[in-house]
Amino acid sequence: MNDKMISIVIPVYNSEHFLEACLESLYSQNNVLFEVIIIDDGSTDNTKIICQKWEKNNKNFKYVFQHNKGPSAARNRGIEEADGDFLYFMDSDDTMASYYSLSVV
């Protein structure tokens, strides 16, 4: 196993209807060292509650709230928060198949 870490940045905004599936698909990845950085860009629905639950229950999930600045600013904030050697970006309505292999070579 490689000791390089991947930072997965997910900008979210009012994503309560599909965010759980996104985060669950990342949680099920077990072939690589990774952190998930969720940047909430000012959501007004239950997105915050979902993100805080994942952060509380998973040491490699991090939740950051910012006032609405748009998806580009949220991605840039995610880059600032990242501790990994590599960056990977996902949208909150994406899922990662269990057979997909995030790998660092």
C-alpha positions in Angstrom: 0.0 0.0 0.0 1.2 3.4 -0.9 1.6 6.0 1.9 0.6 8.9 -0.3 -2.8 10.5 0.6 -5.5 11.8 -1.8 -7.6 14.8 -0.8 -11.1 14.6 -2.2 -12.7 18.0 -2.3 -16.5 18.2 -2.6 -18.2 21.6 -2.8 -21.8 21.4 -1.7 -24.8 23.7 -1.8 -28.3 22.5 -0.8 -27.3 18.9 -1.5 -29.4 17.0 1.1 -31.1 14.8 -1.5 -28.1 13.1 -2.9 -25.1 13.9 -0.6 -25.5 10.7 1.5 -25.0 8.5 -1.6 -21.9 10.5 -2.5 -20.3 10.3 0.9 -21.2 6.6 1.3 -19.6 5.8 -2.0 -16.3 7.4 -0.7 -16.6 5.7 2.7 -16.6 2.3 1.0 -13.3 2.9 -0.7 -10.7 1.0 1.2 -7.8 0.7 -1.2 -6.2 4.1 -0.6 -5.4 6.6 2.1 -7.7 9.6 1.6 -9.4 12.5 3.3 -12.7 14.0 2.3 -13.1 17.7 2.5 -16.7 18.9 2.2 -17.0 22.7 1.6 -20.5 23.9 2.3 -21.1 27.0 0.2 -23.9 28.5 2.3 -26.5 25.7 2.2 -30.0 26.5 3.6 -31.3 22.9 3.7 -30.2 19.9 5.9 -26.8 19.7 4.1 -25.0 20.9 7.3 -26.6 18.3 9.5 -25.6 15.5 7.1 -22.0 16.8 6.8 -21.6 17.2 10.5 -22.8 13.6 11.1 -20.2 12.3 8.6 -17.4 14.4 10.1 -18.3 13.3 13.7 -18.3 9.6 12.8 -15.4 9.4 10.4 -11.9 10.8 11.2 -11.0 11.4 7.5 -14.1 13.5 6.7 -13.8 17.2 7.3 -16.7 19.7 7.1 -16.1 23.4 6.4 -18.9 26.1 6.1 -18.5 29.3 4.2 -21.0 32.0 3.1 -22.1 31.6 -0.4 -19.3 32.5 -2.8 -19.9 30.0 -5.7 -18.5 26.6 -6.6 -15.1 27.9 -7.7 -14.5 29.6 -4.4 -15.6 26.5 -2.6 -13.1 24.4 -4.6 -10.4 26.9 -3.9 -11.2 26.7 -0.2 -11.0 22.9 -0.4 -7.5 23.2 -1.9 -6.5 25.4 1.0 -7.8 22.9 3.5 -6.3 19.8 1.8 -3.4 17.9 3.5 -3.0 15.3 0.8 -0.3 14.7 -1.7 -2.9 14.7 -4.6 -6.2 16.4 -5.2 -9.4 14.8 -6.6 -12.6 16.8 -7.1 -16.1 15.4 -7.0 -19.5 17.1 -7.1 -22.1 16.4 -4.4 -24.3 14.5 -6.8 -21.5 12.1 -7.9 -20.9 8.7 -6.6 -17.8 6.5 -6.9 -18.3 2.9 -7.8 -17.0 0.3 -5.4 -14.8 -1.2 -8.1 -13.3 2.1 -8.9 -9.7 2.3 -7.8 -8.3 5.6 -6.5 -4.7 4.9 -6.8 -1.4 6.8 -6.4 1.5 5.6 -8.5 
